[in-house]
């Protein structure tokens, strides 16, 4: 018996599949729920098309409806799980880092918290001759730098452990007060990112954003870093959207989701 061809005669995906993809792409971690009007605005589709496709996508589990809002269906997480099963997380993260490095010209890295320290576990290094020293496996303290702030902001138990210990001074800008560090950790979680200049290394800047697993736990953080002479504060601010979008893309590749709980420190 003949079956429907998922692509057209030209080898292109069926138009309806492209439209479904565009609707799903309209959702993001900072906009997980949308109205039909917001989907229409994001996709440019006619209202009737949005209504018809959303109704069918809800029926199939692609989307869930909550009042006048719709969001990506919980069933999608079930379908996504096999996609990352057996795939090394770093195999998914490294291409994101390379794209970020190519877009900014600066080093992009992925950090995790391990045994009370932060560790560089993946790297796309800048081509500039003047660069910060960074390598895979490098171990750094967890109380200094933008990556450390992010790793602590979404791990309450780790943050409490770090805050209960002496905070050594690394540069003149290192935070050594537990109360002050607790405040910036809280602010990092509220902002969804961190920017630091000269906190871990004099004359160096960094900006970091979180990446999450499917259960909402922190997988690590994506960081752009380099000499402050090339990355002053205004450049950090200029790259924030790109950074956060890259971290969100990494979260999606992992089948992850943004946590709904709030920090308790």
C-alpha positions in Angstrom: 0.0 0.0 0.0 1.3 3.4 -0.9 2.3 5.8 1.9 2.3 9.6 2.0 5.6 11.1 1.0 6.9 13.4 3.8 8.6 15.6 1.2 7.4 17.2 -1.9 8.4 16.3 -5.4 11.3 18.7 -5.2 12.7 17.0 -2.1 11.5 19.9 0.1 9.5 19.2 3.4 5.8 19.5 3.1 4.6 23.1 3.6 2.6 22.2 6.7 5.6 20.6 8.4 7.5 23.8 7.9 4.7 25.8 9.4 4.5 23.5 12.4 8.3 24.0 12.9 7.9 27.7 12.8 5.2 27.6 15.4 7.4 25.5 17.7 10.3 27.9 17.1 8.2 30.8 18.4 8.5 29.4 21.9 11.6 30.1 24.0 12.7 29.7 27.6 11.8 33.3 28.4 8.5 33.0 26.5 7.3 29.4 27.2 3.6 30.3 26.9 2.0 32.3 24.0 -1.4 33.4 22.9 -2.7 32.7 19.4 -2.1 36.3 18.6 1.5 36.2 19.8 2.1 33.1 17.6 0.5 34.9 14.7 2.8 37.8 15.2 5.9 35.6 15.6 5.2 33.5 12.5 3.4 35.9 10.2 0.8 33.3 9.5 -2.9 34.3 9.0 -5.1 34.0 12.1 -7.1 31.1 10.5 -3.9 29.2 9.8 -2.7 29.6 13.4 -6.0 28.5 14.8 -6.2 25.4 12.6 -2.6 24.3 13.2 -2.6 25.0 16.9 -5.9 23.0 17.4 -4.4 20.0 15.6 -1.0 20.3 17.4 -2.8 20.3 20.8 -4.8 17.2 19.7 -1.6 15.4 18.8 0.3 16.5 22.0 2.7 18.9 20.2 1.3 21.7 22.2 -0.7 22.0 25.5 -3.4 24.5 26.0 -3.9 26.4 29.3 -6.7 28.9 29.0 -5.9 31.4 26.3 -2.2 30.4 26.4 -0.5 27.5 24.7 2.9 26.0 25.3 5.1 23.2 24.0 3.5 20.0 24.9 4.9 17.9 27.8 4.7 14.9 25.4 7.5 16.5 23.3 9.9 15.9 26.2 9.0 12.2 26.0 9.8 12.2 22.2 13.0 14.2 22.7 14.5 11.9 25.3 15.6 9.2 22.8 17.3 11.9 20.7 19.9 12.6 23.4 20.1 9.1 24.9 23.6 7.8 24.5 24.8 11.1 23.1 27.7 12.8 24.9 26.5 16.2 26.2 29.7 17.7 25.0 29.2 16.5 21.5 26.1 18.7 21.5 27.6 21.6 23.3 30.9 22.1 21.3 29.2 23.2 18.0 27.3 25.8 20.0 30.6 27.1 21.4 32.2 27.2 18.0 29.3 29.2 16.6 29.5 31.6 19.6 33.3 31.9 19.1 32.9 32.6 15.4 30.2 35.2 16.0 32.2 37.2 18.7 35.8 36.3 17.8 36.4 35.5 21.5 36.8 32.3 23.5 33.6 30.4 24.3 33.7 27.8 27.0 31.4 25.4 28.9 31.8 25.1 32.7 30.5 22.7 35.2 30.8 22.6 39.0 32.8 19.5 40.2 34.0 18.7 43.7 33.7 22.3 44.9 35.4 23.9 42.0 34.4 25.0 38.5 36.0 23.2 35.6 36.2 24.0 31.9 34.9 20.9 30.2 34.6 22.2 26.6 36.2 25.0 24.7 36.3 26.9 21.4 39.3 29.1 21.6 39.8 32.6 20.1 42.1 33.1 17.2 43.5 36.3 18.6 47.1 36.2 19.7 46.2 38.1 22.9 44.0 35.8 24.9 43.2 34.6 28.4 44.8 31.3 29.2 42.1 28.6 29.2 42.1 24.9 28.5 39.8 21.9 29.0 40.3 20.6 32.5 41.3 23.9 34.0 40.1 24.1 37.6 39.0 27.5 39.1 37.5 28.7 42.3 33.7 28.9 42.6 33.4 32.3 44.2 34.9 34.4 41.4 33.9 35.1 37.8 30.7 35.2 35.8 30.7 31.4 35.3 31.0 30.8 39.0 28.0 33.1 39.7 25.8 31.2 37.3 26.9 27.8 38.6 26.0 29.0 42.2 22.8 30.8 41.2 21.0 27.6 40.1 22.5 25.3 42.8 21.3 26.3 46.3 23.2 23.6 48.2 26.5 24.4 46.3 26.0 28.1 47.0 25.4 27.6 50.7 28.6 25.5 50.8 30.7 28.1 49.1 29.2 30.9 51.2 30.0 29.1 54.4 33.8 29.0 53.6 36.4 31.8 53.5 36.3 33.6 50.2 39.9 34.3 49.2 40.9 37.4 47.3 42.2 36.7 43.8 42.2 40.3 42.4 41.2 43.7 43.8 37.7 43.1 42.3 37.1 39.6 43.9 34.1 39.5 46.2 35.3 38.3 49.6 32.1 39.1 51.6 29.6 36.2 51.9 26.7 38.7 52.1 27.8 40.5 49.0 28.4 37.3 47.1 24.9 36.0 48.2 23.4 39.2 46.8 25.1 38.9 43.4 24.1 35.2 43.2 20.5 36.2 43.8 20.7 39.0 41.2 22.3 36.5 38.7 19.3 34.2 39.0 16.9 37.1 38.6 18.8 38.4 35.5 19.4 35.0 33.9 23.1 35.8 33.3 26.2 37.2 34.9 28.9 39.7 33.7 32.2 40.2 35.6 35.3 42.3 34.9 38.6 41.6 36.6 37.0 39.5 39.3 39.0 36.3 38.8 41.8 37.7 36.5 42.9 41.3 36.3 42.2 42.8 32.9 39.8 40.0 31.9 36.1 40.0 31.2 33.5 37.3 31.1 29.8 36.8 30.6 27.9 33.6 31.3 24.4 32.1 31.0 23.0 28.8 32.3 22.2 25.6 30.4 19.7 23.1 31.8 18.9 19.4 31.7 15.6 17.8 31.0 14.7 17.7 34.7 15.4 21.4 35.1 18.7 20.9 36.9 21.7 23.0 35.9 23.9 21.2 33.3 26.5 24.0 33.3 27.0 27.4 31.8 28.2 28.9 28.5 30.8 31.7 28.8 32.3 34.2 26.5 35.7 35.5 27.9 38.6 37.6 26.8 40.8 40.6 27.6 38.9 43.6 28.9 40.7 45.8 26.3 38.6 43.9 23.7 35.6 43.2 25.8 34.7 46.2 27.9 31.4 46.4 29.7 29.5 47.9 26.7 30.7 45.0 24.5 29.5 42.5 27.1 26.1 44.1 27.1 26.1 44.1 23.3 26.6 40.3 23.3 24.1 39.4 26.0 21.3 38.5 23.7 23.6 36.3 21.6 25.0 34.6 24.7 21.5 33.9 26.2 20.2 32.6 22.9 23.2 30.3 22.6 22.7 28.9 26.1 19.0 28.5 25.4 19.9 26.6 22.1 22.2 24.3 24.1 19.4 23.7 26.6 17.1 22.7 23.8 19.7 20.4 22.3 19.9 18.6 25.6 16.1 18.3 25.8 16.3 20.6 28.8 13.9 23.1 30.4 14.2 26.2 32.5 13.5 25.4 36.2 10.4 26.9 37.8 11.6 26.9 41.4 13.2 29.9 43.0 16.5 30.2 44.8 16.4 29.8 48.6 19.8 31.2 49.7 
